[in-house]
Amino acid sequence: MIALIDYGAGNLHSVHNALCKAGTSDVTITADADMVRRADRIVLPGVGAFRACRDALVAIPGMVEAMGEAVQKRGVPFLGVCVGMQLLADAGEEFGRHDGLGWIAGTVRRIERTDPAIKVPHMGWNDVILNGTPPPLLEAGEAYFLHSYHFDVAAPAHVAAVTDHGGPLVAAVARDTIIGCQFHPEKSQSYGLSFLSRFLEWRP
């Protein structure tokens, strides 16, 4: 069973539809911590502000603890999408500094405009460029991005892919059974569906 965590994220249903198109009917949208604790795979969607998403997730009784037990103790494959990826960080700096899950060391910071031609938010199609030795479910290609903040990852080994927007920005992170993507697979057409399909088959 794939648990798609429902904490009010705006892209919840589009991620659900994309997972189904990617090849599974066994996706449960849930805010039940016990169900997440027992899941075989977990997906955390997310759009909007880091603080609002973090507060909504923490407000669900036992959810953060259940995620930790499943992913960090049982090794359940986990996918974070957009802000769902950013929440893996130690902290986010949107509207003040706020704690994240702390699963992948680093801080979510605003994208700095070093060139007047660079627009913030970073919006539209851009290359996903593999970094180091990424997990096998990640491939180079083009994906759809929409974000004003980026994950400044502390350890280069946890950066699975980057994209170029006035300089390198993290496009995906990975550690153990955890992967997060800054791009939106649910909006990335064949590239996104292929990525989700490989996540469904991933045996880290």
trRosetta pair geometry for C-beta under 8 A, 3 or more apart (Angstrom, degrees):
i j d omega theta_ij theta_ji phi_ij phi_ji
1 26 5.6 -120 -113 165 49 104
1 28 5.8 2 -176 2 109 121
1 35 7.7 -86 125 -176 142 91
1 38 7.4 27 58 111 128 90
1 39 5.4 -103 95 -132 91 69
1 40 5.5 124 46 11 50 98
1 41 7.8 -158 101 35 40 72
2 19 6.7 -157 112 179 155 146
2 24 6.4 67 2 129 140 154
2 26 5.9 108 10 108 90 80
2 27 4.7 -33 76 -107 113 67
2 28 6.9 159 79 21 56 70
2 39 6.7 62 -143 -167 20 115
2 40 6.7 -58 -71 66 52 88
2 41 4.5 -20 -114 71 81 104
2 42 7.5 176 -162 -82 62 23
2 43 6.4 27 173 -6 105 108
2 200 7.5 -50 -72 -116 143 86
3 28 5.8 -29 -109 70 56 96
3 30 5.4 -60 -150 44 93 123
3 35 5.8 149 -110 129 124 92
3 36 4.7 163 149 -107 163 64
3 39 3.7 -86 -10 -89 115 151
3 41 7.2 -179 25 89 67 51
3 42 5.0 -15 66 -112 100 72
3 43 7.2 -178 91 27 51 68
4 12 6.9 123 147 -161 114 81
4 15 6.5 166 -150 107 129 113
4 16 5.6 152 108 -87 174 87
4 19 7.0 -145 -73 6 132 158
4 27 5.5 32 -18 -178 121 102
4 28 6.7 178 24 82 81 40
4 29 5.0 -38 77 -99 107 60
4 30 7.0 117 62 19 56 72
4 43 4.8 -15 -109 67 71 109
4 45 7.0 29 -171 -19 95 107
5 30 6.8 -49 -113 75 43 70
5 31 7.2 83 -166 -98 66 53
5 36 6.4 37 -92 -99 99 131
5 42 6.8 32 -35 -170 105 95
5 43 7.0 -159 7 87 78 54
5 44 5.1 -2 36 -107 127 69
5 45 7.3 -164 63 19 78 73
5 57 7.5 38 145 -123 138 97
5 63 7.1 103 -148 -165 125 124
5 67 7.7 -5 -78 -83 148 118
6 9 7.7 -133 -141 24 42 87
6 12 5.9 63 -115 -144 74 145
6 29 5.0 68 -55 172 120 89
6 30 5.9 177 11 77 104 15
6 31 4.6 -77 75 -52 96 88
7 31 6.6 128 -78 -113 58 101
7 53 7.3 92 103 -160 123 66
7 56 4.5 128 157 130 103 103
7 57 4.8 6 -153 -86 171 60
7 59 7.6 130 -154 54 106 93
7 60 5.9 -100 -107 -27 101 130
7 63 7.3 121 -81 160 121 170
8 12 7.7 -129 162 -35 8 136
8 56 5.0 -103 43 -165 120 148
9 12 4.8 127 74 -54 87 89
9 45 4.3 170 106 98 153 101
9 46 4.9 -91 -125 -94 133 39
9 47 6.1 112 -171 20 87 72
9 48 7.6 -153 -136 16 67 113
9 53 6.7 43 -94 -125 93 105
9 56 7.8 166 -55 96 67 147
9 83 7.4 -170 -128 65 116 117
9 84 7.2 5 -110 -58 160 104
10 47 4.4 -65 52 58 109 122
10 48 6.3 116 -1 -34 120 109
11 14 5.0 -64 -163 52 72 111
11 15 5.4 76 136 -28 91 102
11 45 4.9 -149 84 179 94 127
11 46 7.1 -23 40 52 111 15
11 47 4.9 104 -16 -21 107 118
11 81 7.0 -112 98 111 138 129
11 82 7.0 82 25 29 153 141
11 184 6.9 -123 -141 -138 156 116
11 186 6.3 157 -179 51 114 148
12 15 6.1 -67 -156 36 23 107
12 16 6.4 23 151 -20 63 108
12 29 6.6 79 170 -136 113 122
12 45 5.3 -179 -91 54 52 151
13 16 5.2 -46 -145 34 38 118
13 17 6.4 40 155 -20 66 101
13 29 7.8 -4 -91 -92 65 149
14 17 5.7 -48 -146 36 34 111
14 18 6.4 35 153 -20 63 105
14 186 4.4 109 136 157 97 144
14 187 7.4 21 155 -56 138 81
15 18 5.6 -54 -146 37 32 112
15 19 6.4 36 154 -21 65 103
15 43 6.5 -176 156 143 131 135
15 45 4.5 -149 -5 -89 158 128
15 81 6.1 178 -108 38 135 164
15 185 7.7 71 -124 68 81 95
15 186 4.9 -98 -88 -58 52 141
16 19 5.9 -55 -151 33 29 111
16 20 6.6 27 153 -16 63 106
16 27 5.8 164 -144 125 79 141
16 29 5.9 -27 -91 -66 138 112
17 20 5.7 -56 -153 36 33 112
17 21 6.3 30 151 -16 67 107
17 186 7.2 88 66 -147 87 112
18 21 5.6 -55 -145 40 34 110
18 22 6.1 38 152 -26 65 107
18 185 6.1 142 152 114 151 91
18 186 3.9 -131 -28 -113 148 78
18 192 6.4 -50 -160 134 136 116
18 193 6.4 -135 -166 -93 88 74
18 196 5.8 157 140 -33 100 168
19 22 5.4 -55 -146 34 31 116
19 24 5.9 -42 157 56 88 108
19 27 5.0 103 107 -78 137 152
19 43 7.0 -129 -76 -15 142 168
19 196 5.7 -133 -102 180 57 134
19 200 7.4 132 -157 -71 85 117
20 24 6.4 -98 -110 74 41 60
20 25 6.3 54 -132 -99 90 53
20 27 6.3 -104 -64 19 81 134
21 193 5.7 -70 113 -123 107 120
22 193 4.9 -168 -92 -160 82 72
22 194 7.9 -160 -131 -60 98 12
22 196 3.7 -99 -92 102 163 112
22 197 4.3 -150 -174 -64 94 70
22 199 7.8 11 150 48 154 96
22 200 6.2 159 123 -17 115 133
23 197 5.2 71 8 -121 128 92
23 200 5.9 -168 75 65 107 162
24 27 5.9 103 109 -38 111 95
24 200 5.3 -166 -38 -132 127 141
27 43 8.0 -16 -141 25 109 133
28 35 6.6 -100 110 168 141 136
28 39 7.9 -143 51 -107 114 110
30 35 4.7 -88 174 87 161 142
30 36 6.5 -169 98 -53 123 84
31 60 5.4 -133 -171 -129 95 134
31 63 7.3 -51 -167 -88 65 131
32 35 4.0 64 89 9 112 113
32 36 6.8 171 91 -11 60 83
33 36 5.6 -56 -150 38 36 112
33 37 6.2 43 151 -26 67 105
33 60 6.6 160 -59 139 99 103
33 61 6.5 -99 -17 100 139 64
33 62 3.7 113 145 102 177 104
33 63 4.8 -124 -94 -83 98 51
33 65 7.2 32 -166 65 133 87
33 66 3.9 176 -173 -25 86 148
34 37 5.4 -49 -148 31 34 118
34 38 6.6 19 157 -9 64 108
34 62 7.7 21 -46 115 64 141
34 66 6.9 -113 -70 -117 24 139
35 38 6.1 -65 -150 43 31 101
35 39 6.5 54 149 -55 64 94
36 39 5.5 -30 -149 -8 36 122
36 42 6.2 60 -156 -114 89 120
36 63 6.5 58 35 -144 157 72
36 66 4.5 91 85 129 109 127
36 67 6.1 -35 151 -72 132 65
36 70 6.3 -114 147 -17 74 150
37 66 4.1 -91 -62 -152 89 97
37 69 5.5 8 -134 79 93 127
37 70 5.5 -158 -139 -55 36 104
38 70 7.7 -79 -9 -98 12 115
39 42 5.3 108 92 -71 143 82
39 70 6.0 23 52 -145 88 151
39 76 6.3 87 92 -165 83 152
40 76 6.6 -176 -180 -140 23 105
40 77 7.9 9 144 37 63 94
41 76 6.3 -177 -102 174 31 95
41 77 4.9 -20 -120 74 89 98
41 78 7.5 177 -166 -82 63 36
41 79 7.5 19 174 2 104 100
41 199 7.5 119 -165 150 143 93
41 200 7.4 -113 -2 -121 175 51
42 67 6.5 149 171 -130 164 84
42 70 6.1 103 -35 111 137 142
42 71 6.5 -81 38 -65 138 106
42 76 5.9 69 -5 123 103 124
42 77 7.5 175 29 95 67 52
42 78 4.8 -11 68 -114 101 79
42 79 7.3 -178 95 30 55 63
43 78 7.7 166 -84 -161 34 52
43 79 4.8 -11 -114 67 77 101
43 80 7.9 165 -161 -83 51 30
43 81 7.0 21 -176 -13 95 111
43 84 7.6 19 169 171 62 160
44 57 7.8 25 -151 -111 121 134
44 67 7.7 33 -66 -126 128 140
44 78 7.3 13 -2 -175 104 97
44 79 7.2 -175 28 94 66 53
44 80 4.7 -14 66 -111 106 74
44 81 7.0 -175 90 20 55 73
44 84 3.7 165 112 -154 85 114
44 87 6.8 -95 137 57 143 134
45 81 5.0 -20 -124 59 56 118
45 82 7.3 19 -174 41 61 102
45 84 5.1 -137 168 -42 7 139
46 53 5.0 54 -145 -143 112 149
46 80 7.2 -3 14 -172 125 85
46 81 6.3 161 31 82 77 70
46 82 5.2 -154 82 84 80 89
46 83 3.1 -118 138 74 119 90
46 84 3.7 166 4 -39 114 70
46 85 7.6 -150 52 13 127 56
46 86 7.2 -130 108 37 146 96
46 87 6.6 176 -75 -15 168 120
47 53 8.0 156 61 -77 23 129
47 82 5.7 10 -85 110 65 149
47 83 5.9 174 -85 4 15 119
47 146 7.8 7 -133 94 110 116
48 52 5.5 -63 132 72 125 129
48 53 5.9 148 76 -49 102 102
48 83 6.3 -34 54 -32 61 161
49 52 4.4 79 69 11 99 107
49 53 6.7 -176 86 -7 50 87
49 83 7.8 61 92 -118 12 145
49 94 5.2 -162 -157 129 85 135
49 95 6.2 23 -170 5 135 128
50 53 6.1 -68 -151 41 25 106
50 54 6.0 22 158 -18 66 113
50 83 6.3 -163 -95 -147 56 106
50 86 5.8 -96 -106 125 103 132
50 87 7.2 167 -149 -80 81 70
50 92 3.3 -119 159 132 161 163
50 93 7.9 57 44 38 153 31
50 94 4.4 131 23 37 108 121
50 95 7.8 -174 54 35 89 93
50 98 6.3 163 119 61 107 123
50 100 7.5 -60 -172 -83 115 100
50 108 5.6 158 -92 88 149 148
50 149 6.7 -58 -37 76 118 163
51 54 5.7 -58 -143 39 28 110
51 55 6.1 26 160 -18 66 108
51 92 6.9 -147 -52 86 64 122
51 94 6.1 -139 -12 90 92 92
51 95 5.2 -81 4 71 143 118
51 96 7.0 56 -76 60 142 94
51 98 4.7 135 -101 -15 85 164
52 55 5.9 -55 -145 37 27 109
52 56 6.3 26 156 -19 62 108
53 56 5.8 -56 -147 36 30 110
53 57 6.4 29 156 -19 65 107
53 83 4.8 149 -18 142 171 135
53 84 7.7 -121 177 -70 143 52
53 87 6.3 -111 117 -69 119 123
54 57 5.9 -57 -149 36 29 110
54 58 6.2 23 157 -14 66 110
54 87 6.0 168 -87 -122 83 104
54 92 7.1 -168 -34 26 138 129
54 98 5.7 162 60 136 157 129
54 99 7.3 155 -176 82 146 60
54 100 6.5 -106 -105 -108 128 56
55 58 5.9 -58 -143 41 29 108
55 59 6.2 37 155 -31 64 108
56 59 5.7 -52 -148 27 29 117
56 60 7.6 33 154 -25 58 94
57 60 6.4 -53 -169 18 36 107
57 63 6.2 -133 -180 102 70 135
57 64 6.5 90 141 -68 100 93
57 87 6.8 73 4 -152 162 154
58 63 7.6 -150 -114 61 20 109
58 64 6.0 5 -108 -33 63 131
60 63 3.8 43 92 -23 113 137
62 65 5.3 -66 -159 50 60 113
62 66 5.5 64 145 -30 86 106
63 66 5.6 -57 -145 36 30 112
63 67 6.4 32 156 -20 65 104
64 67 5.7 -51 -149 34 32 113
64 68 6.4 33 152 -19 63 107
64 101 6.9 -166 -147 -115 105 93
65 68 5.7 -56 -150 37 32 113
65 69 6.4 33 153 -20 66 104
66 69 5.8 -51 -146 34 32 111
66 70 6.4 26 157 -15 64 108
67 70 6.0 -61 -148 40 28 107
67 71 5.9 0 167 3 68 117
67 78 7.6 80 -167 -119 95 136
67 101 7.6 -72 106 -131 136 137
68 71 6.5 -65 -129 49 22 93
68 72 5.0 -21 -168 24 66 123
68 73 7.1 61 140 -11 66 98
68 101 7.9 -175 -75 -165 95 109
69 72 7.2 -39 -85 53 10 84
69 73 5.0 -29 -157 30 49 130
69 74 6.8 40 146 -8 64 103
70 73 7.3 31 -15 50 6 87
70 74 5.3 -44 -154 42 39 121
70 76 4.3 -26 161 19 91 141
70 78 7.8 122 108 -73 104 110
71 74 7.3 0 -41 55 9 79
71 75 7.3 41 -169 -119 36 14
71 76 5.3 -79 -88 57 51 88
71 78 4.6 9 -114 -42 127 138
71 103 7.5 -12 116 -128 138 144
71 177 6.4 -160 -158 85 76 111
71 178 6.4 61 -176 -78 125 99
72 103 7.3 -134 -73 -122 113 105
75 176 7.1 -112 -130 163 85 112
75 177 4.9 126 -170 -19 68 150
75 204 7.5 -144 176 86 101 102
76 177 6.4 146 85 132 25 145
77 177 5.0 -114 -94 -180 48 101
77 179 7.8 -6 -168 13 87 99
77 199 7.0 163 152 -173 133 79
77 202 5.3 132 -129 90 152 115
77 204 6.0 135 -94 11 96 112
78 177 6.2 86 11 121 84 86
78 178 4.8 -14 65 -114 111 70
78 179 7.1 165 87 31 62 57
79 84 7.7 39 127 124 61 132
79 179 5.6 -13 -108 75 69 89
79 180 7.0 144 -165 -96 48 45
79 181 7.4 -6 -167 5 94 98
79 199 5.4 17 -66 -155 142 147
80 84 3.7 -162 -164 131 74 84
80 85 3.9 145 110 -79 107 47
80 86 7.7 -155 148 17 130 40
80 87 6.5 -148 -149 50 139 93
80 88 5.6 -156 13 -37 165 113
80 178 7.6 13 -4 -172 105 93
80 179 7.6 -165 27 103 73 45
80 180 3.7 -14 63 -114 104 100
80 181 7.4 172 87 25 61 54
81 84 4.5 36 45 46 54 128
81 85 6.4 30 -111 -27 4 92
81 180 7.5 -152 -62 -154 25 69
81 181 6.0 -6 -118 62 60 91
81 184 6.7 71 179 -123 109 56
81 185 6.6 -95 -122 19 120 96
81 186 7.4 49 -169 -6 154 105
82 85 6.2 143 53 18 8 99
82 86 7.2 -28 144 -5 45 102
82 146 7.5 -10 -124 67 131 81
82 147 6.6 -174 -152 -74 91 117
82 181 7.5 -14 -45 98 47 69
82 182 6.4 67 -113 -160 47 41
82 183 7.7 -86 -75 104 78 10
82 184 5.9 12 -55 -81 119 80
83 86 5.0 -49 -144 38 46 116
83 87 6.3 57 154 -30 69 96
84 87 6.0 -43 -149 23 29 115
84 180 6.9 -163 110 -137 76 101
85 88 5.9 -41 -175 7 45 116
85 151 6.6 -87 130 -42 102 146
85 172 7.7 -104 -134 -130 150 49
85 173 6.4 140 -169 28 110 108
85 180 2.9 130 -128 173 94 116
85 181 5.9 -153 -62 49 144 26
85 182 5.8 -106 69 -72 151 53
86 89 5.9 -29 -178 0 55 117
86 92 6.1 60 157 -92 113 125
86 100 7.1 -124 141 -114 64 140
86 108 4.6 55 -162 -97 109 144
86 149 6.7 61 -124 104 150 115
86 151 5.6 -152 -110 -73 70 102
86 180 7.8 170 -29 169 34 143
86 182 7.7 71 -54 -107 88 82
87 92 7.7 -40 -95 -36 49 129
87 100 5.1 176 -165 -151 44 101
87 101 5.5 63 146 -12 81 105
88 100 6.4 14 83 153 15 131
88 101 5.5 -41 -125 53 35 117
88 103 4.6 -71 -157 59 84 106
88 104 4.5 28 141 24 114 105
88 151 7.7 17 63 -130 99 142
88 173 6.6 -162 82 81 148 143
88 178 6.8 133 -130 170 139 135
88 180 5.4 -129 -4 -43 144 153
89 92 6.2 108 74 -61 131 76
89 100 4.2 84 75 35 66 163
89 101 7.6 93 48 41 33 72
89 102 7.5 -2 132 -82 30 35
89 104 6.4 -45 -89 77 46 83
89 105 7.7 43 -149 178 60 16
89 106 4.9 -80 -131 83 97 80
89 107 5.9 121 175 -110 131 20
89 108 5.0 176 31 -31 163 91
89 151 5.8 -157 -67 -136 124 96
89 153 8.0 -119 -106 -97 96 62
90 99 7.3 -64 164 -144 54 65
90 100 5.8 91 101 46 9 103
90 102 5.0 51 -110 -106 60 75
90 105 5.8 24 -39 -141 115 54
90 106 6.3 160 9 56 94 30
90 107 6.1 -44 61 -76 98 67
90 154 7.9 43 -9 -27 125 128
91 97 5.5 12 172 -173 131 91
91 98 6.3 155 -157 78 80 36
91 99 5.6 -49 -100 -108 80 36
91 100 5.6 -151 -78 -1 20 90
91 107 5.2 -11 70 -121 87 86
91 108 7.1 -138 109 26 47 80
92 97 7.4 167 85 -147 40 48
92 98 5.4 -18 59 60 86 91
92 100 5.9 94 -23 -58 90 107
92 107 7.1 157 -96 -169 30 65
92 108 3.8 -12 -116 58 82 120
92 149 6.9 54 -157 159 104 155
93 96 7.4 -130 -159 120 48 19
93 97 5.4 -14 -108 -95 66 71
93 107 6.4 46 -28 168 106 109
93 108 6.4 -164 16 89 73 66
93 109 5.3 22 33 -109 132 60
93 110 6.7 -92 91 -18 112 81
93 149 7.5 176 59 -137 80 127
94 98 7.7 -47 57 22 70 115
94 108 6.9 -36 -16 113 99 113
94 110 7.3 122 -88 -68 76 86
94 149 5.5 -76 -61 -61 116 153
95 98 7.7 14 82 -21 82 124
99 102 7.2 -25 -173 -42 94 104
100 108 7.1 105 -55 -5 139 115
102 105 7.5 21 -159 -90 65 57
103 175 7.4 178 148 64 88 130
103 178 6.1 -176 148 -125 131 169
104 151 7.9 27 100 -179 124 134
104 153 6.6 -36 149 -132 112 101
104 158 5.3 156 -156 179 112 148
104 173 5.4 94 167 156 170 143
104 175 5.6 167 -98 3 101 136
104 178 6.9 -157 -50 112 112 141
104 180 7.4 -127 12 13 150 132
105 153 7.3 90 87 -166 63 63
105 154 3.8 -46 118 33 105 135
105 155 6.0 74 59 -8 113 98
105 158 7.5 145 45 12 76 160
106 151 5.8 67 116 175 138 83
106 152 5.3 -173 -173 93 103 54
106 153 4.1 -66 -76 -119 154 36
106 154 4.6 -149 -74 -18 72 76
106 155 7.8 -111 -53 15 102 63
106 158 7.7 -149 -25 85 128 138
107 151 7.9 164 88 -154 27 52
107 152 5.2 -12 65 60 75 107
108 149 5.1 52 165 152 98 122
108 150 7.0 -177 -151 90 67 24
108 151 5.5 -32 -97 -97 77 59
108 152 7.2 171 -98 15 20 78
109 112 7.9 -10 133 -32 113 92
109 149 6.3 179 94 -155 21 86
109 150 6.4 -26 65 61 71 73
109 152 5.1 20 11 -15 116 125
110 120 7.6 55 177 -170 91 149
110 148 6.3 -20 -141 145 79 87
110 149 5.5 -55 -95 -101 43 76
110 150 7.9 51 167 16 11 76
111 120 5.0 -178 81 -115 115 119
111 121 7.5 107 32 -134 137 48
111 122 6.0 146 -77 -26 172 108
111 147 7.5 117 -30 115 127 84
111 148 6.0 -126 19 -175 106 45
111 149 6.6 -149 -21 -104 78 21
111 150 5.3 82 -77 -14 85 111
111 165 7.1 -26 -155 105 139 125
111 166 7.8 107 175 55 107 126
111 169 6.8 -15 -112 -102 110 137
113 116 7.1 61 162 -97 119 33
113 118 5.3 180 -139 81 78 106
113 120 5.8 -109 -63 -14 103 121
113 166 7.0 -72 -139 -164 47 175
114 118 6.7 35 49 24 63 147
114 166 5.3 152 46 169 96 119
114 167 6.5 50 30 -15 142 126
115 118 4.5 91 67 -10 91 105
115 166 5.1 -160 26 -126 109 111
117 166 8.0 164 79 -87 79 105
118 165 6.4 112 -149 162 112 75
118 166 3.7 5 -98 -59 153 134
119 122 7.3 140 90 -93 74 41
119 123 7.2 -57 107 27 119 93
120 148 5.4 83 175 -134 95 83
121 146 6.2 41 139 -169 138 59
121 147 5.9 178 -160 94 110 17
121 148 4.2 -77 -97 -68 88 79
122 126 7.4 -29 172 -17 109 152
122 145 5.3 -29 123 125 101 128
122 146 7.4 -168 91 -123 63 21
122 147 5.7 -10 55 62 97 71
122 148 7.3 165 11 -89 72 35
122 150 7.8 46 10 -67 140 109
122 163 7.9 129 167 101 145 129
122 165 4.6 2 -121 -158 127 168
122 169 6.9 -123 -47 36 172 169
123 145 6.6 -141 -117 98 24 75
123 146 5.0 38 -117 -113 80 73
124 144 6.9 -80 179 -141 22 72
124 145 6.7 -10 59 55 37 80
124 146 7.9 94 -20 -76 35 75
125 142 5.2 27 -178 171 106 114
125 143 7.1 170 -142 88 67 20
125 144 5.7 -41 -87 -93 63 63
125 145 7.7 133 -112 14 15 80
126 142 6.8 173 87 -147 17 78
126 143 7.0 -33 62 63 64 64
126 145 5.5 -18 26 6 116 127
126 163 4.7 76 123 -171 123 129
126 164 7.1 -157 -176 54 117 61
126 165 6.5 -32 -128 -65 161 100
126 183 7.9 -148 58 -95 91 116
127 140 7.4 -3 -175 -170 93 88
127 141 7.5 -174 -147 109 60 22
127 142 5.9 -49 -96 -96 47 70
127 163 5.9 159 77 -133 61 81
127 164 6.6 15 54 21 109 94
128 138 7.7 -126 152 -175 130 96
128 139 7.7 78 95 96 124 48
128 140 6.0 -175 92 -143 80 44
128 141 5.5 5 44 58 109 62
128 142 6.9 179 4 -99 84 17
128 143 5.1 45 -40 4 120 114
128 161 5.0 14 -178 165 88 143
128 163 6.1 -40 -97 -77 46 97
128 171 5.0 -176 -128 145 81 156
128 172 7.1 44 -156 -13 114 116
128 183 6.5 -70 -78 -14 118 149
128 191 7.7 155 14 174 132 137
129 140 6.3 27 -119 -125 37 101
129 161 6.0 150 73 -164 42 82
129 162 5.3 -30 66 67 101 75
129 163 6.5 148 11 -92 91 41
129 164 7.2 45 -6 -26 137 92
129 171 7.2 120 35 15 63 142
130 134 5.1 -114 -150 2 98 132
130 138 6.6 138 -109 123 97 108
130 139 7.5 -49 -63 -160 120 25
130 140 5.2 -81 -18 -64 99 92
130 160 7.3 -48 -145 160 67 65
130 161 5.3 -46 -105 -102 39 90
131 134 6.6 86 55 -56 57 105
131 156 7.8 -119 157 -179 126 84
131 159 4.9 -29 95 119 151 95
131 160 6.1 140 54 154 93 15
131 161 5.5 176 5 -98 92 26
131 162 5.5 73 -50 -11 128 94
132 156 7.1 142 -55 144 133 89
132 157 6.4 144 -142 -131 168 49
132 159 6.9 116 4 79 123 77
132 160 7.2 -88 57 -120 105 39
134 138 4.4 -75 146 71 133 130
134 160 4.0 91 -123 -165 102 90
134 161 6.0 26 -92 -49 149 86
134 172 7.1 55 -139 95 130 128
134 174 6.2 114 -150 17 72 148
135 138 5.6 87 66 4 74 102
135 160 6.5 -28 11 -132 81 138
135 174 5.1 -161 -14 -154 110 157
135 179 6.0 -91 31 -83 145 129
135 202 7.1 30 158 -141 131 125
135 204 6.6 -39 -134 -100 131 108
136 198 7.2 -138 116 -177 77 127
136 202 7.6 165 68 -120 90 86
137 179 7.0 -103 69 -35 125 174
137 195 6.6 87 157 -157 91 62
137 198 3.6 161 -139 128 85 116
137 199 5.4 97 -175 -70 153 55
137 201 7.7 161 -99 66 109 82
137 202 4.9 -38 -50 -84 138 116
138 160 5.5 102 29 154 174 125
138 161 5.9 -148 173 -35 136 127
138 172 5.8 175 -125 108 142 166
138 174 7.3 -118 -18 -48 143 141
138 179 7.2 -167 -52 -152 115 138
138 195 7.1 31 -110 -131 52 101
138 198 7.9 -160 -43 97 32 145
139 191 8.0 -136 77 -150 104 87
139 194 7.2 -39 35 121 132 125
139 195 7.3 -138 29 -87 89 82
139 198 7.9 128 -15 -11 103 162
140 161 7.8 174 -95 -130 61 123
141 191 4.5 179 128 -127 142 126
142 188 7.6 -177 114 -157 61 101
142 191 6.1 -157 70 -40 56 162
143 163 8.0 -105 54 -83 99 136
143 171 7.3 124 52 -167 132 122
143 181 7.6 -85 159 176 165 126
143 183 3.6 41 127 -179 131 159
143 184 7.3 165 166 50 100 50
143 185 7.1 -41 -145 -90 122 53
143 188 4.2 -20 -142 -121 75 139
143 191 5.4 -132 -84 112 76 137
143 192 6.4 109 -132 -68 96 86
143 195 7.9 21 -98 -23 129 150
144 183 6.0 118 67 -167 43 96
144 184 5.1 -45 88 54 98 98
144 187 4.2 -86 73 109 147 105
144 188 4.7 -154 11 -81 90 73
144 189 7.9 98 -24 -1 117 82
144 192 7.4 -31 22 -52 98 130
145 163 6.7 -160 -55 84 149 170
145 165 7.8 -118 95 -54 159 143
145 171 7.7 -85 -86 -122 123 90
145 182 6.4 17 -126 124 102 97
145 183 5.1 -68 -79 -107 73 74
145 184 7.2 160 -101 2 26 84
146 184 6.5 5 21 -20 100 128
146 187 7.9 21 -5 59 119 160
147 150 6.7 115 119 -76 127 64
147 182 6.1 -78 3 -177 156 102
150 169 4.6 -99 -132 -154 147 107
150 170 6.0 138 178 35 98 86
150 182 7.0 8 -132 -125 74 150
151 170 4.6 -70 69 66 94 142
151 173 6.3 -75 113 -40 153 131
151 180 7.7 87 -36 105 168 133
151 182 6.7 -145 7 -76 109 116
152 170 7.6 -170 -84 -9 24 126
153 156 7.3 122 102 -93 110 30
153 158 5.2 -147 -179 85 134 108
153 159 5.2 171 60 -66 149 92
153 170 5.6 106 -14 -86 113 150
153 173 6.0 166 -92 -107 140 119
154 158 7.6 35 59 35 67 133
155 158 4.8 78 79 0 97 106
155 159 8.0 -166 100 -14 56 81
156 159 5.6 -49 -160 20 49 115
158 173 5.3 13 152 -160 91 95
158 174 6.6 -170 -161 63 58 45
158 175 5.1 -17 -123 -60 100 108
159 162 6.5 19 171 -58 120 93
159 170 5.6 -112 -130 -119 100 101
159 172 7.8 107 -171 83 52 56
159 173 6.3 -46 -106 -107 40 70
160 171 7.9 -98 82 81 78 78
160 172 4.2 -58 73 107 109 101
160 173 5.9 144 5 -137 97 12
160 174 4.1 66 -58 1 131 111
160 179 6.9 -5 -4 -137 164 94
161 170 7.7 100 83 -167 54 57
161 171 4.3 -59 109 74 97 109
161 172 4.1 40 37 34 103 105
162 168 4.3 -8 178 -163 143 104
162 169 6.3 141 -162 69 83 35
162 170 6.0 -58 -108 -106 71 34
162 171 5.4 136 -147 2 13 97
163 168 7.3 134 69 -150 31 57
163 169 5.4 -28 64 64 82 90
163 171 4.3 99 -23 -67 96 119
163 182 7.5 -123 11 73 124 128
163 183 7.6 110 -43 -57 145 109
164 167 7.0 -155 -149 109 69 7
164 168 6.1 -38 -97 -90 64 52
164 169 7.6 154 -104 16 15 80
165 169 5.3 -13 35 0 105 129
169 182 7.2 -103 134 88 105 171
170 173 6.2 20 176 -57 130 91
170 182 6.1 127 106 -30 74 136
171 181 6.8 -6 155 -153 67 73
171 182 5.2 -111 -143 40 38 110
171 183 6.0 14 -163 -22 93 103
172 179 6.6 -4 -176 -173 107 92
172 180 6.5 169 -154 88 60 52
172 181 4.7 -16 -102 -105 92 68
172 182 6.8 -124 -65 7 46 79
172 183 7.7 -38 -60 17 90 95
173 178 7.7 -18 114 123 93 99
173 179 7.1 167 87 -154 55 46
173 180 4.7 5 51 52 96 101
174 178 6.6 165 -150 93 47 65
174 179 4.7 -4 -104 -106 89 78
174 180 7.5 -166 -70 23 50 64
175 178 5.1 -2 62 58 75 108
176 204 6.8 101 157 142 46 138
177 204 4.5 170 -107 72 69 139
179 199 7.2 -134 63 -112 136 107
179 202 7.9 -107 2 -148 138 172
181 185 6.3 68 82 -37 154 101
181 195 7.3 51 -67 162 162 149
183 188 6.0 52 151 -65 119 138
183 192 7.6 -137 128 -93 111 100
184 187 4.0 28 105 28 122 108
184 188 6.1 164 90 -30 63 93
184 192 7.0 -15 118 -111 55 142
185 188 5.2 -62 -136 31 35 119
185 191 7.7 -127 -134 110 71 74
185 192 3.4 147 -168 -156 59 95
185 193 7.3 147 171 -52 96 31
185 195 5.0 -122 -121 74 126 126
185 196 5.3 137 148 -47 144 101
186 192 6.1 -140 -33 161 15 146
187 192 6.6 122 57 -45 34 164
188 191 4.7 -75 149 77 109 99
188 192 3.0 127 64 -44 98 109
188 193 7.8 -160 85 -11 81 60
188 195 7.3 21 82 16 138 130
189 192 6.1 104 44 22 30 101
189 193 7.1 -58 147 -3 31 102
190 193 5.8 -56 -141 41 32 108
190 194 6.1 36 159 -22 66 108
191 194 5.9 -59 -151 36 26 111
191 195 6.5 28 152 -20 62 107
192 195 5.6 -53 -149 34 33 114
192 196 6.4 28 155 -15 67 105
193 196 5.7 -54 -146 39 33 109
193 197 6.2 39 153 -24 65 105
194 197 5.6 -51 -147 33 31 115
194 198 6.6 28 155 -16 63 103
195 198 6.0 -59 -154 36 29 107
195 199 6.6 33 148 -22 64 104
196 199 5.4 -49 -149 32 37 116
196 200 6.6 42 151 -23 65 100
197 200 5.7 -51 -155 29 33 113
197 201 6.8 12 152 -2 63 109
198 201 5.8 -66 -149 48 37 101
198 202 6.2 64 147 -59 68 90
199 202 5.3 -27 -146 -9 36 123
